[in-house]
C-alpha cells in the first residue's frame, strides 16, 4: 500500500481525480489555488481525462459546472469563504436542478438484441423515467455487423442524415421496426430512401447526405472510439451493461443514480 502525506488542499485534488470528474471549472484564488493547480497537473499529464475550463469568477465557475452537469458530465470546482458567497446566486440551482441521469446506448441497427431494447425496453423507460425528467438517453450508432454489405454503416448514416432534419428518433424507430436479419437487404439503399419518405424527410437532402459518406465513416469509427465490444452497450455513470438487462435491474440502477427510492 502506498502512503502519501498530503495537505488538505491536495487531498481534495486527489479526491477529484479518483472521482474521475469530467469538467473542472478553475478559478485559482487563495486559499484554494493549490487545489485546481494540482488538478491542472493531473489533466496535463493525462492522469485525469477532463475538460479544464479557466473562468473569470466564482460565479462563472458555478455556472460552468451547472451547465456541464445538465449535459450529464461529472463536474468539480473549488472555493471558500467569500468565494462561496459570490456563488450564492447559483447554489440553489446547483442543488435543486435535479438534472437527469444520462444513459448512453451504443447499438447497431442490424443487431437483434438492439432491436429488442428499442422496441421493448425503451418505451418503458420513456414512460417511467424519460417523460418524468429523471433520465436522458443518448444514442450512439455503431457499425460492427457489416459482413459483405454496408447495411450497418448505411443505416447508421441514414439515422444521422435524418437527425440533420430533426427526425432522428422517428427514423431510428422505423429502422428497428423493420429488421430482417443481418446483411439480408433490409437496409439496402432503396429501403433507406423509402423510410426517409415515410418519415416525412426532404428526400433530396437525405439522399445527398447519405451519398456524402461522412456518416458511414463516423459509424464505423464509433465502436473503436468508445471501446464497444458488443451491442447493445449501456453506460450509466461508471456502470456498463452489455446486452439487454432485465427491466427491473435497469430501473433499479437508474433510481440509484438519480437518488430516488423504488415505488
C-alpha positions in Angstrom: 0.0 0.0 0.0 1.3 3.4 -1.0 1.0 6.1 1.7 1.2 9.8 1.0 1.4 12.8 3.2 -0.9 15.4 1.7 -2.1 18.8 2.6 -5.9 19.2 2.9 -6.0 21.0 -0.4 -4.1 18.4 -2.3 -6.2 15.7 -0.7 -9.2 17.3 -2.4 -7.3 17.3 -5.7 -6.7 13.6 -5.4 -10.3 13.0 -4.5 -11.4 14.8 -7.6 -9.1 12.6 -9.7 -10.3 9.4 -8.0 -13.9 10.5 -8.7 -13.0 10.8 -12.4 -14.6 14.2 -12.8 -15.1 15.2 -16.4 -15.3 19.0 -16.3 -13.2 21.2 -13.9 -14.1 24.9 -13.6 -10.9 26.6 -12.3 -10.7 30.0 -10.7 -7.5 29.8 -8.7 -7.6 32.3 -5.8 -6.3 31.9 -2.3 -6.8 29.7 -0.3 -7.9 27.1 -2.8 -5.4 27.9 -5.6 -3.3 24.7 -5.0 -6.4 22.5 -5.4 -7.1 23.5 -9.0 -3.4 23.8 -9.8 -2.8 20.2 -8.8 -5.9 19.1 -10.8 -4.4 21.0 -13.7 -1.2 18.9 -13.4 -3.3 15.7 -13.5 -5.1 16.9 -16.7 -1.8 18.0 -18.3 -0.1 14.7 -17.6 -3.0 12.6 -18.7 -3.7 11.1 -15.3 -7.2 12.7 -15.4 -9.2 12.9 -18.6 -11.2 16.1 -18.1 -12.1 19.4 -19.7 -10.2 22.1 -17.7 -12.0 25.4 -18.0 -10.4 28.7 -16.8 -13.1 31.0 -15.7 -13.0 34.6 -14.6 -15.0 34.5 -11.3 -16.6 32.2 -8.7 -20.0 32.9 -10.2 -18.8 31.7 -13.7 -17.2 28.6 -12.1 -20.5 27.5 -10.7 -22.4 28.4 -13.9 -19.9 26.2 -15.9 -20.5 23.3 -13.5 -24.3 23.6 -13.6 -24.3 23.7 -17.4 -21.9 20.7 -17.8 -23.9 18.8 -15.2 -27.1 19.4 -17.1 -25.5 17.7 -20.1 -24.6 14.7 -18.0 -21.0 15.5 -17.0 -19.4 14.9 -13.6 -18.1 18.3 -12.5 -15.8 19.9 -10.0 -14.9 23.3 -8.7 -13.3 24.7 -5.6 -13.9 27.8 -3.5 -14.0 29.0 0.1 -15.3 31.8 2.4 -16.0 34.9 0.3 -15.9 32.9 -2.9 -18.8 30.8 -1.7 -20.7 34.0 -1.0 -20.1 35.1 -4.6 -21.5 31.9 -5.9 -24.7 32.1 -3.7 -27.0 33.2 -6.5 -26.4 29.9 -8.3 -26.1 27.5 -5.4 -29.8 26.8 -5.2 -29.8 25.9 -8.9 -26.8 23.6 -8.5 -28.5 21.7 -5.6 -32.1 21.8 -6.9 -31.9 21.5 -10.6 -32.3 17.7 -10.4 -30.5 17.2 -13.7 -31.5 13.9 -15.4 -29.4 10.8 -15.3 -27.7 10.3 -18.7 -27.6 6.8 -20.2 -25.5 6.2 -23.3 -26.8 3.5 -25.6 -24.5 2.1 -28.3 -26.3 0.0 -30.9 -26.1 -1.4 -34.4 -29.3 -1.3 -36.4 -28.8 -4.9 -37.6 -28.4 -6.2 -34.0 -31.4 -8.2 -32.9 -30.8 -7.5 -29.2 -30.6 -3.8 -30.0 -34.0 -4.1 -31.8 -35.4 -5.8 -28.7 -34.1 -3.0 -26.5 -35.5 -0.3 -28.8 -39.0 -1.9 -29.2 -39.5 -3.4 -25.8 -37.3 -1.7 -23.1 -37.1 1.9 -24.4 -40.9 2.5 -24.4 -41.0 1.6 -20.7 -38.0 3.8 -20.0 -39.8 6.7 -21.7 -42.9 6.1 -19.6 -41.2 5.6 -16.3 -38.1 7.8 -16.4 -37.7 10.0 -19.5 -41.1 11.7 -19.5 -40.9 12.5 -15.8 -37.4 14.1 -16.4 -35.3 11.5 -14.5 -33.4 10.1 -17.5 -32.0 11.3 -20.7 -30.9 8.7 -23.4 -28.0 9.5 -25.7 -28.0 7.1 -28.7 -24.7 6.3 -30.3 -25.0 4.4 -33.6 -22.2 2.0 -34.5 -21.5 -0.3 -37.4 -20.0 -3.6 -36.3 -22.1 -6.1 -38.3 -21.2 -5.3 -41.9 -20.5 -8.6 -43.5 -20.2 -8.4 -47.2 -22.6 -5.5 -47.2 -22.6 -2.0 -45.7 -26.1 -2.2 -44.2 -25.0 -1.4 -40.7 -23.0 1.7 -41.6 -25.6 2.8 -44.2 -28.5 2.5 -41.7 -26.5 4.4 -39.1 -25.8 7.1 -41.7 -29.5 7.2 -42.6 -30.3 7.9 -39.0 -27.6 10.6 -38.8 -29.0 12.2 -42.0 -32.5 12.1 -40.5 -31.1 13.8 -37.4 -29.9 16.7 -39.6 -33.6 17.3 -40.4 -34.7 16.9 -36.8 -36.1 13.4 -37.2 -33.6 11.1 -35.7 -35.9 9.2 -33.4 -38.7 8.5 -35.9 -36.1 7.2 -38.4 -34.4 5.2 -35.6 -37.8 3.6 -34.7 -38.5 2.7 -38.3 -35.2 1.0 -38.7 -35.6 -1.2 -35.7 -39.2 -2.0 -36.6 -38.0 -3.2 -40.0 -35.1 -5.5 -39.1 -35.0 -8.7 -41.1 -31.7 -10.4 -40.2 -28.2 -9.4 -40.7 -27.0 -8.3 -44.2 -30.1 -9.7 -45.9 -31.1 -6.5 -47.7 -33.4 -4.9 -45.2 -31.3 -1.8 -45.1 -30.2 -1.6 -48.8 -30.2 1.9 -50.2 -33.7 1.9 -51.7 -35.1 0.7 -48.3 -33.4 3.6 -46.5 -34.7 6.1 -49.1 -38.2 4.6 -48.6 -38.0 5.1 -44.8 -36.9 8.7 -45.3 -40.0 9.3 -47.4 -42.3 7.6 -44.9 -40.9 9.7 -42.0 -41.6 12.9 -44.0 -38.0 13.9 -44.7 -36.7 16.0 -47.5 -35.7 13.1 -49.7 -33.3 15.0 -51.9 -31.4 16.4 -48.9 -31.4 13.0 -47.3 -30.0 11.3 -50.5 -27.3 14.0 -50.8 -26.3 13.5 -47.1 -26.2 9.7 -47.5 -24.1 9.9 -50.6 -21.5 12.0 -48.9 -20.3 9.0 -46.9 -19.3 11.1 -43.9 -21.7 9.5 -41.5 -20.9 5.9 -42.6 -17.2 6.6 -41.7 -18.2 8.0 -38.3 -20.4 5.0 -37.5 -17.6 2.6 -38.4 -15.2 4.6 -36.2 -17.5 5.0 -33.2 -17.1 1.4 -31.8 -13.3 1.8 -31.6 -13.6 5.3 -30.2 -15.9 4.3 -27.4 -14.3 0.8 -26.9 -17.5 -1.0 -27.8 -17.1 -4.8 -28.0 -20.7 -5.8 -28.4 -24.2 -4.3 -28.8 -26.2 -3.1 -27.2 -23.9 -1.5 -24.7 -25.5 0.7 -22.0 -23.5 3.1 -19.8 -24.9 4.9 -16.8 -22.3 6.8 -14.8 -19.5 4.3 -14.1 -21.7 1.3 -14.8 -21.7 -0.6 -18.1 -24.2 -3.2 -19.1 -23.7 -5.3 -22.3 -26.8 -6.8 -23.7 -30.4 -6.3 -22.7 -30.8 -6.4 -18.9 -34.0 -7.3 -17.1 -36.1 -4.2 -16.9 -36.2 -4.0 -13.1 -32.4 -4.3 -13.0 -32.1 -1.4 -15.3 -34.8 0.6 -13.5 -33.1 0.0 -10.1 -29.8 1.3 -11.5 -31.4 4.4 -12.8 -33.1 5.1 -9.5 -29.8 4.5 -7.7 -28.1 7.0 -9.9 -30.9 9.5 -9.5 -31.1 9.1 -5.8 -34.7 8.2 -5.7 -36.5 5.3 -3.9 -38.3 2.5 -5.6 -42.1 3.0 -5.8 
